[in-house]
Amino acid sequence: IKGAIRNAELVKVYFPGWVARFYCASDVPKKSIARLEELGAEIIMINTMKGGIAGMFWRFLVADDDTVDRWIVRDSDSRLNPRERFAVEEWIVSGKAVHTIRDHPNHERPLNGGLWGGTKGAIRGMTNMVSQFKNRQSYGGDLQFLGEKIWPLVKNDQIAHDAYSCKKFPNSHPFPTKRPDDFQHVGQVFDEHDNPRMGDINCCLRGNPTPPACRKQKDWKFG
Protein backbone atom coordinates (compact mmCIF):
# COMPACT_ATOMS: atom_id res chain seq x y z
CA ILE A 1 0.00 0.00 0.00
CA LYS A 2 2.78 2.44 0.89
CA GLY A 3 4.42 1.79 -2.47
CA ALA A 4 1.19 2.58 -4.29
CA ILE A 5 0.80 5.82 -2.36
CA ARG A 6 4.40 6.80 -3.05
CA ASN A 7 3.98 6.19 -6.77
CA ALA A 8 0.77 8.21 -6.79
CA GLU A 9 2.92 11.07 -5.51
CA LEU A 10 5.78 10.45 -7.92
CA VAL A 11 3.59 10.34 -11.02
CA LYS A 12 3.03 14.07 -10.55
CA VAL A 13 6.79 14.63 -10.50
CA TYR A 14 7.95 12.43 -13.36
CA PHE A 15 4.81 11.98 -15.45
CA PRO A 16 2.81 15.21 -15.15
CA GLY A 17 -0.48 14.95 -16.99
CA TRP A 18 -0.62 11.18 -16.53
CA VAL A 19 -3.06 9.50 -14.14
CA ALA A 20 -2.00 6.77 -11.72
CA ARG A 21 -4.45 3.86 -11.85
CA PHE A 22 -4.58 1.03 -9.33
CA TYR A 23 -6.48 -2.22 -9.70
CA CYS A 24 -7.64 -3.25 -6.22
CA ALA A 25 -9.43 -6.09 -4.49
CA SER A 26 -12.15 -5.52 -1.90
CA ASP A 27 -9.76 -6.24 0.99
CA VAL A 28 -7.69 -3.09 0.39
CA PRO A 29 -8.35 -0.80 3.39
CA LYS A 30 -10.81 1.98 2.62
CA LYS A 31 -8.45 4.48 4.23
CA SER A 32 -5.76 3.56 1.72
CA ILE A 33 -8.19 3.86 -1.18
CA ALA A 34 -9.23 7.29 0.06
CA ARG A 35 -5.61 8.43 0.29
CA LEU A 36 -4.88 7.28 -3.26
CA GLU A 37 -7.94 9.15 -4.51
CA GLU A 38 -6.85 12.27 -2.61
CA LEU A 39 -3.62 12.11 -4.61
CA GLY A 40 -5.56 12.01 -7.87
CA ALA A 41 -5.29 8.29 -8.51
CA GLU A 42 -7.98 6.31 -10.29
CA ILE A 43 -9.17 3.16 -8.51
CA ILE A 44 -10.55 0.16 -10.38
CA MET A 45 -12.15 -2.40 -8.07
CA ILE A 46 -11.89 -5.97 -9.34
CA ASN A 47 -14.59 -8.40 -8.24
CA THR A 48 -14.85 -10.75 -11.21
CA MET A 49 -11.32 -12.24 -11.31
CA LYS A 50 -9.39 -14.11 -8.65
CA GLY A 51 -6.77 -12.22 -6.72
CA GLY A 52 -3.58 -13.49 -5.14
CA ILE A 53 -0.93 -14.21 -7.74
CA ALA A 54 -3.58 -13.93 -10.45
CA GLY A 55 -3.98 -10.29 -9.45
CA MET A 56 -0.76 -9.66 -11.37
CA PHE A 57 -2.88 -9.87 -14.52
CA TRP A 58 -5.39 -7.17 -13.54
CA ARG A 59 -3.13 -4.32 -14.60
CA PHE A 60 -2.98 -5.68 -18.15
CA LEU A 61 -6.72 -5.04 -18.58
CA VAL A 62 -6.00 -1.37 -19.29
CA ALA A 63 -5.19 -2.47 -22.85
CA ASP A 64 -8.93 -2.92 -23.46
CA ASP A 65 -9.88 0.53 -22.14
CA ASP A 66 -10.58 2.77 -25.12
CA THR A 67 -10.68 5.84 -22.86
CA VAL A 68 -6.91 5.49 -22.34
CA ASP A 69 -4.68 6.69 -25.18
CA ARG A 70 -1.35 5.56 -23.72
CA TRP A 71 -0.50 3.48 -20.67
CA ILE A 72 2.47 2.02 -18.81
CA VAL A 73 2.34 -0.91 -16.39
CA ARG A 74 4.45 -0.73 -13.25
CA ASP A 75 4.80 -2.64 -9.96
CA SER A 76 3.76 -0.93 -6.74
CA ASP A 77 6.98 -2.03 -5.06
CA SER A 78 9.09 -0.18 -7.62
CA ARG A 79 9.33 3.61 -7.82
CA LEU A 80 8.85 5.89 -10.80
CA ASN A 81 12.09 7.68 -11.67
CA PRO A 82 13.60 10.07 -14.22
CA ARG A 83 15.45 7.31 -16.09
CA GLU A 84 12.20 5.70 -17.18
CA ARG A 85 10.58 9.07 -17.84
CA PHE A 86 13.13 9.88 -20.54
CA ALA A 87 12.85 6.37 -21.96
CA VAL A 88 9.09 6.76 -22.21
CA GLU A 89 9.58 10.08 -23.99
CA GLU A 90 11.70 8.33 -26.63
CA TRP A 91 8.98 5.71 -27.03
CA ILE A 92 6.38 8.42 -27.62
CA VAL A 93 8.55 10.07 -30.27
CA SER A 94 9.16 6.71 -31.98
CA GLY A 95 5.49 6.22 -32.81
CA LYS A 96 5.68 2.53 -31.84
CA ALA A 97 2.59 0.93 -30.33
CA VAL A 98 4.36 -0.80 -27.44
CA HIS A 99 7.28 -0.03 -25.14
CA THR A 100 9.33 -2.47 -23.09
CA ILE A 101 12.12 -1.88 -20.58
CA ARG A 102 15.00 -4.17 -19.58
CA ASP A 103 17.32 -2.42 -17.13
CA HIS A 104 18.79 -5.34 -15.15
CA PRO A 105 20.37 -8.66 -16.14
CA ASN A 106 17.33 -10.44 -14.67
CA HIS A 107 15.04 -8.59 -17.11
CA GLU A 108 16.25 -10.73 -20.01
CA ARG A 109 12.87 -11.71 -21.45
CA PRO A 110 10.64 -10.20 -24.16
CA LEU A 111 8.24 -8.45 -21.77
CA ASN A 112 8.42 -7.95 -18.01
CA GLY A 113 5.14 -7.68 -16.11
CA GLY A 114 5.81 -4.27 -14.59
CA LEU A 115 8.05 -2.78 -17.27
CA TRP A 116 6.05 -2.28 -20.42
CA GLY A 117 3.39 -0.06 -21.93
CA GLY A 118 1.15 0.41 -24.91
CA THR A 119 -1.24 2.60 -26.84
CA LYS A 120 -4.96 2.43 -27.48
CA GLY A 121 -5.76 -0.43 -29.82
CA ALA A 122 -2.26 -1.94 -29.69
CA ILE A 123 -3.60 -5.16 -28.16
CA ARG A 124 -7.20 -6.14 -28.72
CA GLY A 125 -9.04 -8.68 -26.59
CA MET A 126 -6.75 -8.54 -23.55
CA THR A 127 -9.54 -9.36 -21.09
CA ASN A 128 -10.55 -12.42 -23.06
CA MET A 129 -6.95 -13.61 -23.41
CA VAL A 130 -6.34 -13.23 -19.68
CA SER A 131 -9.56 -15.05 -18.81
CA GLN A 132 -8.63 -17.99 -21.02
CA PHE A 133 -5.03 -18.29 -19.83
CA LYS A 134 -4.77 -21.37 -17.61
CA ASN A 135 -1.65 -20.53 -15.60
CA ARG A 136 -2.80 -17.36 -13.85
CA GLN A 137 -2.36 -18.71 -10.32
CA SER A 138 1.27 -19.80 -10.73
CA TYR A 139 4.22 -17.62 -9.80
CA GLY A 140 5.63 -16.21 -13.02
CA GLY A 141 2.41 -16.91 -14.88
CA ASP A 142 2.15 -13.27 -15.91
CA LEU A 143 5.59 -13.46 -17.54
CA GLN A 144 4.65 -16.67 -19.32
CA PHE A 145 1.46 -15.01 -20.58
CA LEU A 146 3.31 -11.97 -21.88
CA GLY A 147 5.96 -14.06 -23.58
CA GLU A 148 3.63 -16.60 -25.17
CA LYS A 149 0.50 -14.59 -25.91
CA ILE A 150 1.39 -10.90 -26.12
CA TRP A 151 4.94 -10.74 -27.46
CA PRO A 152 4.09 -12.43 -30.79
CA LEU A 153 1.36 -9.82 -31.31
CA VAL A 154 3.52 -6.77 -30.62
CA LYS A 155 7.16 -7.62 -31.41
CA ASN A 156 7.03 -5.97 -34.84
CA ASP A 157 5.59 -2.70 -33.49
CA GLN A 158 7.55 -2.11 -30.30
CA ILE A 159 10.61 -0.27 -29.07
CA ALA A 160 12.74 -1.38 -26.15
CA HIS A 161 15.23 0.29 -23.86
CA ASP A 162 17.65 -2.43 -22.88
CA ALA A 163 20.80 -2.14 -20.76
CA TYR A 164 22.05 -5.73 -20.91
CA SER A 165 20.33 -7.81 -23.60
CA CYS A 166 20.03 -5.28 -26.41
CA LYS A 167 21.49 -7.70 -28.96
CA LYS A 168 18.96 -10.41 -28.15
CA PHE A 169 15.66 -8.64 -28.82
CA PRO A 170 14.54 -6.61 -31.85
CA ASN A 171 14.50 -2.81 -31.94
CA SER A 172 16.33 -2.48 -28.63
CA HIS A 173 18.04 0.81 -27.79
CA PRO A 174 20.29 2.15 -25.02
CA PHE A 175 18.73 4.26 -22.31
CA PRO A 176 18.92 7.98 -23.12
CA THR A 177 20.27 8.86 -19.66
CA LYS A 178 23.24 7.56 -17.68
CA ARG A 179 22.54 5.16 -14.83
CA PRO A 180 22.85 6.90 -11.44
CA ASP A 181 25.95 6.16 -9.36
CA ASP A 182 23.83 4.27 -6.81
CA PHE A 183 22.95 1.70 -9.52
CA GLN A 184 19.26 2.61 -9.47
CA HIS A 185 17.43 0.76 -12.20
CA VAL A 186 13.95 0.96 -13.65
CA GLY A 187 11.85 -1.66 -11.89
CA GLN A 188 14.07 -1.62 -8.79
CA VAL A 189 12.26 -3.09 -5.77
CA PHE A 190 11.85 -0.98 -2.61
CA ASP A 191 10.47 -1.79 0.82
CA GLU A 192 7.74 0.18 2.57
CA HIS A 193 10.37 2.62 3.91
CA ASP A 194 11.70 3.39 0.41
CA ASN A 195 14.87 1.36 0.94
CA PRO A 196 16.07 -0.42 -2.22
CA ARG A 197 16.47 -4.19 -2.24
CA MET A 198 20.26 -4.19 -2.31
CA GLY A 199 20.56 -7.85 -3.24
CA ASP A 200 19.37 -7.02 -6.76
CA ILE A 201 22.13 -4.44 -7.09
CA ASN A 202 24.96 -6.36 -5.45
CA CYS A 203 24.29 -9.61 -7.28
CA CYS A 204 24.07 -8.35 -10.81
CA LEU A 205 24.74 -4.64 -11.37
CA ARG A 206 27.67 -3.64 -9.20
CA GLY A 207 30.81 -4.79 -11.00
CA ASN A 208 28.85 -5.89 -14.06
CA PRO A 209 29.27 -3.32 -16.86
CA THR A 210 26.70 -3.21 -19.62
CA PRO A 211 27.80 -4.45 -23.06
CA PRO A 212 29.22 -1.54 -25.11
CA ALA A 213 26.46 -1.99 -27.70
CA CYS A 214 23.87 -1.25 -25.00
CA ARG A 215 25.38 2.10 -23.99
CA LYS A 216 24.28 5.49 -25.27
CA GLN A 217 27.83 6.72 -24.73
CA LYS A 218 30.90 4.49 -24.56
CA ASP A 219 32.01 5.84 -21.19
CA TRP A 220 28.66 5.05 -19.56
CA LYS A 221 30.07 1.87 -18.09
CA PHE A 222 26.79 0.74 -16.52
CA GLY A 223 24.44 2.01 -19.19
C-alpha positions in Angstrom: 0.0 0.0 0.0 2.8 2.4 0.9 4.4 1.8 -2.5 1.2 2.6 -4.3 0.8 5.8 -2.4 4.4 6.8 -3.1 4.0 6.2 -6.8 0.8 8.2 -6.8 2.9 11.1 -5.5 5.8 10.4 -7.9 3.6 10.3 -11.0 3.0 14.1 -10.6 6.8 14.6 -10.5 8.0 12.4 -13.4 4.8 12.0 -15.5 2.8 15.2 -15.2 -0.5 14.9 -17.0 -0.6 11.2 -16.5 -3.1 9.5 -14.1 -2.0 6.8 -11.7 -4.4 3.9 -11.9 -4.6 1.0 -9.3 -6.5 -2.2 -9.7 -7.6 -3.2 -6.2 -9.4 -6.1 -4.5 -12.1 -5.5 -1.9 -9.8 -6.2 1.0 -7.7 -3.1 0.4 -8.3 -0.8 3.4 -10.8 2.0 2.6 -8.4 4.5 4.2 -5.8 3.6 1.7 -8.2 3.9 -1.2 -9.2 7.3 0.1 -5.6 8.4 0.3 -4.9 7.3 -3.3 -7.9 9.1 -4.5 -6.8 12.3 -2.6 -3.6 12.1 -4.6 -5.6 12.0 -7.9 -5.3 8.3 -8.5 -8.0 6.3 -10.3 -9.2 3.2 -8.5 -10.5 0.2 -10.4 -12.1 -2.4 -8.1 -11.9 -6.0 -9.3 -14.6 -8.4 -8.2 -14.9 -10.7 -11.2 -11.3 -12.2 -11.3 -9.4 -14.1 -8.7 -6.8 -12.2 -6.7 -3.6 -13.5 -5.1 -0.9 -14.2 -7.7 -3.6 -13.9 -10.5 -4.0 -10.3 -9.4 -0.8 -9.7 -11.4 -2.9 -9.9 -14.5 -5.4 -7.2 -13.5 -3.1 -4.3 -14.6 -3.0 -5.7 -18.1 -6.7 -5.0 -18.6 -6.0 -1.4 -19.3 -5.2 -2.5 -22.8 -8.9 -2.9 -23.5 -9.9 0.5 -22.1 -10.6 2.8 -25.1 -10.7 5.8 -22.9 -6.9 5.5 -22.3 -4.7 6.7 -25.2 -1.4 5.6 -23.7 -0.5 3.5 -20.7 2.5 2.0 -18.8 2.3 -0.9 -16.4 4.5 -0.7 -13.2 4.8 -2.6 -10.0 3.8 -0.9 -6.7 7.0 -2.0 -5.1 9.1 -0.2 -7.6 9.3 3.6 -7.8 8.8 5.9 -10.8 12.1 7.7 -11.7 13.6 10.1 -14.2 15.5 7.3 -16.1 12.2 5.7 -17.2 10.6 9.1 -17.8 13.1 9.9 -20.5 12.9 6.4 -22.0 9.1 6.8 -22.2 9.6 10.1 -24.0 11.7 8.3 -26.6 9.0 5.7 -27.0 6.4 8.4 -27.6 8.5 10.1 -30.3 9.2 6.7 -32.0 5.5 6.2 -32.8 5.7 2.5 -31.8 2.6 0.9 -30.3 4.4 -0.8 -27.4 7.3 0.0 -25.1 9.3 -2.5 -23.1 12.1 -1.9 -20.6 15.0 -4.2 -19.6 17.3 -2.4 -17.1 18.8 -5.3 -15.2 20.4 -8.7 -16.1 17.3 -10.4 -14.7 15.0 -8.6 -17.1 16.2 -10.7 -20.0 12.9 -11.7 -21.5 10.6 -10.2 -24.2 8.2 -8.5 -21.8 8.4 -7.9 -18.0 5.1 -7.7 -16.1 5.8 -4.3 -14.6 8.1 -2.8 -17.3 6.0 -2.3 -20.4 3.4 -0.1 -21.9 1.2 0.4 -24.9 -1.2 2.6 -26.8 -5.0 2.4 -27.5 -5.8 -0.4 -29.8 -2.3 -1.9 -29.7 -3.6 -5.2 -28.2 -7.2 -6.1 -28.7 -9.0 -8.7 -26.6 -6.8 -8.5 -23.6 -9.5 -9.4 -21.1 -10.6 -12.4 -23.1 -7.0 -13.6 -23.4 -6.3 -13.2 -19.7 -9.6 -15.0 -18.8 -8.6 -18.0 -21.0 -5.0 -18.3 -19.8 -4.8 -21.4 -17.6 -1.7 -20.5 -15.6 -2.8 -17.4 -13.9 -2.4 -18.7 -10.3 1.3 -19.8 -10.7 4.2 -17.6 -9.8 5.6 -16.2 -13.0 2.4 -16.9 -14.9 2.2 -13.3 -15.9 5.6 -13.5 -17.5 4.6 -16.7 -19.3 1.5 -15.0 -20.6 3.3 -12.0 -21.9 6.0 -14.1 -23.6 3.6 -16.6 -25.2 0.5 -14.6 -25.9 1.4 -10.9 -26.1 4.9 -10.7 -27.5 4.1 -12.4 -30.8 1.4 -9.8 -31.3 3.5 -6.8 -30.6 7.2 -7.6 -31.4 7.0 -6.0 -34.8 5.6 -2.7 -33.5 7.6 -2.1 -30.3 10.6 -0.3 -29.1 12.7 -1.4 -26.1 15.2 0.3 -23.9 17.6 -2.4 -22.9 20.8 -2.1 -20.8 22.0 -5.7 -20.9 20.3 -7.8 -23.6 20.0 -5.3 -26.4 21.5 -7.7 -29.0 19.0 -10.4 -28.2 15.7 -8.6 -28.8 14.5 -6.6 -31.9 14.5 -2.8 -31.9 16.3 -2.5 -28.6 18.0 0.8 -27.8 20.3 2.1 -25.0 18.7 4.3 -22.3 18.9 8.0 -23.1 20.3 8.9 -19.7 23.2 7.6 -17.7 22.5 5.2 -14.8 22.9 6.9 -11.4 25.9 6.2 -9.4 23.8 4.3 -6.8 22.9 1.7 -9.5 19.3 2.6 -9.5 17.4 0.8 -12.2 13.9 1.0 -13.6 11.8 -1.7 -11.9 14.1 -1.6 -8.8 12.3 -3.1 -5.8 11.9 -1.0 -2.6 10.5 -1.8 0.8 7.7 0.2 2.6 10.4 2.6 3.9 11.7 3.4 0.4 14.9 1.4 0.9 16.1 -0.4 -2.2 16.5 -4.2 -2.2 20.3 -4.2 -2.3 20.6 -7.9 -3.2 19.4 -7.0 -6.8 22.1 -4.4 -7.1 25.0 -6.4 -5.4 24.3 -9.6 -7.3 24.1 -8.4 -10.8 24.7 -4.6 -11.4 27.7 -3.6 -9.2 30.8 -4.8 -11.0 28.9 -5.9 -14.1 29.3 -3.3 -16.9 26.7 -3.2 -19.6 27.8 -4.4 -23.1 29.2 -1.5 -25.1 26.5 -2.0 -27.7 23.9 -1.3 -25.0 25.4 2.1 -24.0 24.3 5.5 -25.3 27.8 6.7 -24.7 30.9 4.5 -24.6 32.0 5.8 -21.2 28.7 5.1 -19.6 30.1 1.9 -18.1 26.8 0.7 -16.5 24.4 2.0 -19.2 
